């Protein structure tokens, strides 16, 4: 495996603010139909990352974990929507399908916490982010693209954070 793989980006955050800033950069690249999948244990930083994503995307609404609501919808000034799905309480892809996943995809980007529970309804292209608790405020994140669109997002993030190399 090459040292640099265009479809993978690893990032180590040393604070919730740094995690949020990565999300802000990522949110700025999102467009209609993009799917961001988050995987990680409780306390791994998923919701903090989503707060940054929503801010960078331009959400007007405050971000909170949709654990009990299952889906939160955030608006932008142009009336586009960002969907924040928490699959923790879902019993698999069939439950996710009942939420009208295709409709959400046609109206805006989707960020899914606990995405491993709904792999069966994911489109062919998505960005998978694994988050791991590595210390009091430290998190390790591995971003893996599935498809050229999300590989481009990884490239944009890499250039934004580290410059051209």
C-alpha positions, 0 to 999 in steps of 0.5 A, a space after each residue: 500500500 502506498 504511503 499516500 492513498 487518495 481515498 484515505 485521510 487520517 486526522 488527529 484532533 487534540 480538542 473538541 474545537 479542533 474536531 469542530 474546525 475539521 467539520 467546518 472545513 468538511 461542511 464547506 465542501 458538501 453539496 446536494 446528495 453527499 452522504 457523510 457516514 460517522 462511526 465511533 463509540 459514545 463520546 468519540 466526537 461524532 456530534 461535535 464533528 457534525 456541529 462543525 459540518 453544519 456550521 461550515 455548510 451554513 446551517 441557520 439552526 443549532 445542532 443537537 444529537 437526534 438520538 430520540 428524534 432520529 432525524 434532525 433537519 437544518 436549514 440554510 438561507 437558500 432553503 436547502 436542507 442538511 439532514 442529520 440522522 442518528 441510526 443508533 436506535 434503528 434496527 437496520 437498513 429496513 428502518 432507515 428505508 422507512 425514513 424515506 432516505 431517497 427523499 432526503 438525498 434528493 433535498 440535501 446532504 446527509 450526515 449519519 451517526 452510527 452509519 454501520 447500522 444502515 449500510 444497506 441503504 447507502 448510495 454507491 458514493 459516500 465518505 466514511 469517517 471512523 472516530 476513536 477516543 484516544 485520550 481526554 480530548 484527543 480523537 483519531 479520525 480516519 476518512 475513507 472515500 467511496 467514490 470519486 466525488 468523496 475522494 475529491 472532498 478528501 483531496 480538498 480537505 488535505 490541501 486546506 489543512 496541509 497545503 499542496 505537497 
